[in-house]
Amino acid sequence: MYTIYVIELSRKVYSENQKFREANPQYNGVLECVYVGMTSKTPKQRYEQHKKGLKSKRGHNIASRIVQKFGMYLRPSLYQHLPKIKSRAEALKAEEQLALELRRKRYAVWYN
């Protein structure tokens, strides 16, 4: 089972990360900067993995550098209404849908 989660990012990400800025031309500075992800762990466990900069057994980075550097805390109010999802493919689609929905609402959003 997979869970979609949202992490609030420091607003510094917008001024310090050009790719983040380019991905969010709709951002007007009113709402927050956030990261949307999906996990088979709890959102808290996944957030801690990001912050620690964990790598897989093969040496691949499994932590988002944006979350590692700019992540502040989980935002359950933006994801707790979503159901658990059975397949990874469906979870990836739901992650993207939530990210795009938040962008339409004028959040600045990063997702993979």
C-alpha positions as CSV (number, residue, x, y, z in Angstrom):
1,M,0.0,0.0,0.0
2,Y,1.2,3.5,-0.8
3,T,0.5,6.9,0.7
4,I,0.7,10.3,-0.9
5,Y,2.3,12.9,1.4
6,V,3.2,16.6,1.3
7,I,6.2,18.3,2.9
8,E,6.4,22.1,3.4
9,L,9.6,23.6,2.2
10,S,11.3,26.7,3.2
11,R,10.6,29.6,0.9
12,K,14.3,29.9,0.3
13,V,13.9,27.0,-2.2
14,Y,12.2,29.4,-4.6
15,S,15.0,32.0,-4.5
16,E,17.9,29.5,-4.3
17,N,16.8,26.8,-6.7
18,Q,16.4,27.8,-10.4
19,K,14.8,24.5,-11.4
20,F,12.2,24.8,-8.7
21,R,11.5,28.4,-9.8
22,E,11.2,27.4,-13.4
23,A,8.8,24.6,-12.5
24,N,6.5,27.1,-10.8
25,P,5.8,30.1,-12.9
26,Q,2.3,30.4,-11.4
27,Y,3.7,31.0,-7.9
28,N,2.9,34.4,-6.5
29,G,4.5,34.1,-3.0
30,V,1.2,33.9,-1.1
31,L,0.9,30.2,-0.4
32,E,3.7,27.8,0.6
33,C,6.4,25.9,-1.3
34,V,5.8,22.1,-1.0
35,Y,7.1,18.7,-2.1
36,V,4.6,16.0,-3.0
37,G,5.7,12.4,-2.8
38,M,4.5,8.8,-2.4
39,T,5.7,6.1,-0.1
40,S,5.1,2.6,1.1
41,K,6.3,3.7,4.5
42,T,4.6,6.2,6.8
43,P,5.0,9.8,5.7
44,K,7.0,10.5,8.9
45,Q,9.5,7.6,8.1
46,R,9.8,8.9,4.5
47,Y,10.4,12.5,5.6
48,E,13.1,11.3,7.9
49,Q,14.8,9.4,5.1
50,H,14.8,12.6,3.0
51,K,16.3,14.6,5.8
52,K,19.0,12.1,6.4
53,G,19.9,11.9,2.7
54,L,19.6,8.1,2.6
55,K,20.9,6.0,-0.3
56,S,19.8,2.6,-1.5
57,K,21.9,-0.5,-1.1
58,R,23.2,0.1,-4.6
59,G,24.2,3.7,-3.7
60,H,21.4,5.5,-5.4
61,N,20.1,8.5,-3.7
62,I,16.6,7.8,-2.4
63,A,16.3,11.2,-0.7
64,S,15.2,14.3,-2.5
65,R,17.9,16.9,-2.3
66,I,15.3,19.6,-2.2
67,V,13.6,18.1,0.8
68,Q,17.0,17.3,2.5
69,K,18.0,21.0,2.2
70,F,14.7,22.9,2.4
71,G,12.2,20.4,4.0
72,M,10.6,21.8,7.2
73,Y,7.7,19.5,8.2
74,L,4.8,17.3,6.9
75,R,1.5,19.0,5.9
76,P,-1.1,16.3,6.6
77,S,-4.0,18.8,6.0
78,L,-3.0,18.6,2.3
79,Y,-2.9,14.8,1.9
80,Q,-4.7,13.1,4.8
81,H,-8.0,13.1,2.8
82,L,-6.4,10.8,0.2
83,P,-7.0,7.0,0.3
84,K,-4.2,4.5,0.5
85,I,-3.3,3.2,-2.9
86,K,-2.6,-0.4,-3.9
87,S,-0.2,-0.2,-6.8
88,R,2.9,1.8,-7.4
89,A,1.7,3.0,-10.8
90,E,-1.5,4.3,-9.4
91,A,0.4,6.0,-6.6
92,L,2.7,7.8,-9.1
93,K,-0.3,9.0,-11.0
94,A,-2.0,10.2,-7.7
95,E,1.2,12.0,-6.7
96,E,1.3,13.9,-10.0
97,Q,-2.5,14.7,-9.8
98,L,-2.1,16.2,-6.3
99,A,1.0,18.1,-7.3
100,L,-0.8,19.6,-10.3
101,E,-3.9,20.4,-8.2
102,L,-1.7,22.3,-5.7
103,R,0.0,24.2,-8.5
104,R,-3.4,25.2,-9.8
105,K,-4.2,26.6,-6.3
106,R,-0.9,28.6,-6.6
107,Y,1.3,26.6,-4.3
108,A,4.9,26.2,-5.5
109,V,5.3,22.4,-5.9
110,W,8.1,19.9,-6.6
111,Y,7.5,16.3,-7.3
112,N,9.4,13.5,-9.1
